[in-house]
Amino acid sequence: MGQSVLEALNVRVVGSGEEILVFAHDFGSDQSAWQRILPFFLRDYRVVLYDLVCAGSVNSDFFDFSRYSTLDAHVDDLLHILDALGVDRCAHVGHSVSAVIGILAAIKRPELFTKLILIGTSPRFLNDIDYHGGFEYGEIEAVFSAMEANYEAWVNGFAPLAVGADVPVAVQEFSRTLFNMRPDISLFVSRTAFNSDLTGVLGLVKVPCSIIQTIEDVSVPMSVAMYLKNHLGGRSTVHMLNVEGHLPHLSAPHLFAQELRRALSR
């Protein structure tokens, strides 16, 4: 990136607390996904927000297809941001792919993280002989084909499915950020995320983790939360949210914020 990573990825630091909390959004969103959650944390934390390089709010010229062919470059972006801000200890709140990025960052630099909050995440989306990630290979390829054939139609179908609950404002908000993404970047990042497999490295995570999972998520089966709990190397807890969908911070922000506060205090 020609300009500073802090500028390029729209890094913001808000709040007046002493402890540092990083909010990291999922594929298809940007940092605005946290707007209904922030008020619950600004008094007690200093909150770091940023956009993944694939987000529609970031200049697409910064997306280097060869560099971002694995999740490692996203991990480097996160660590670069924390170093540039002079952060030496923080809790990381990651949704879906950003939770995976947080896991990899905590393996690389465990001293940086006091806790990982893993929201609706999966170490592997593809089913295997002894692992249920939620998707067969053919199903994932059908998703990619649909994205490639007609991105607008795919977004219109996927957004309500992902939100899961009957919350039109959440569907509208997620659709907006999905539409903001350049379709070729969206497809590329989806392939990278769906083809990633962290099952072999979970035991290397020694940072305490709290797993937040909704009762029904089109992207992540409930069994994955227990798989994470049983395979992460550090102490971990599971927090079930009695709501549907992959984006509880958009569809049920009050309930989500309460559970997040509980997870951070354990």
Secondary structure by P-SEA (a helix, b strand, c coil): ccccccccccccccccccbbbbbbbccccccccccccccccccccbbbbbbcccccccccccccccccccaaaaaaaaaaaaaaacccbbbbbbcaaaaaaaaaaaaaccccccbbbbccccccccccccccccccaaaaaaaaaaaaacaaaaaaaccccccccccaaaaaaaaaaaaaccaaaaaaaaaaaaaccccccccccccbbbbbbccccccccaaaaaaaaacccccbbbbbbcccccccccccaaaaaaaaaaaaac
